[in-house]
Amino acid sequence: MDGGKWGSPHSLDLAFVFDNVALSESMAGTGPGPQHMADQMSAAWLAFARGGNPNTPAIPAWPPFTPAERATMVFDTTSRVENDFRREERTLLAGLPLYRVIR
């Protein structure tokens, strides 16, 4: 959408998870791409909710997460599994101190 200007804003995935991209055209876009992603993502969420395994024929084989591989499904018009997705960002943030907030 908009040449990627917005990236992936908070809660954008909801239109795909609940398969209602037609109601979210201003952020999800139009045409066959968004609906194809919704078909993939909603099927994976339903499969996971039903049996604890997100694999369906709609997506590539998604192995269980392990700390060594960190398999992550990258949903796109052509979805794919990437091991240790965005590793550089994860390791950079891992070096920051944690602060406990008490309310």
Secondary structure, 3 states (H helix, E strand, C coil): CHHHCCCCCCCCHHHHHCCCHHHCHHHHCCCHHHHHHHHHHHHHHHHHHHHCCCCCCCCCCCCCCCCCCCEEEECCCCCEEEECCCHHHHHHHHCCCCCCCCC
